[in-house]
Amino acid sequence: MTTNYIPKSQLDHGAYYDGLCRNASLARWDEVSGTFWHWRTKFGQKFTESISHPEDDDGFDLFYPLKKVERATTVIPMEVTTL
């Protein structure tokens, strides 16, 4: 997708990042699990989902963090949550 993403070593735990993936453009980094969390809507249901960083390519969708967001307008829990 892109090679100009922020490496895992430069991400801050709990911080939000603008980026690229199939289902999200905003995600929150969870250093404990080593994944990003984002809100996803599927079949009318909204829930949080984790997604890997490109350094941990597992063959599924990846989140490419491009820019740290200083003030996120939404809260993304770092756990499975359904609205």
Buried (B, 14 or more C-beta within 10 A) or exposed (E): EEEEBBEBEEBEEEBBBBBBBEBBEBBBBBEEEBBBBBBBEEEEEEEBBBBBBBEEEEEEEBBBBBEBBEEEEEEBEBEEBEE
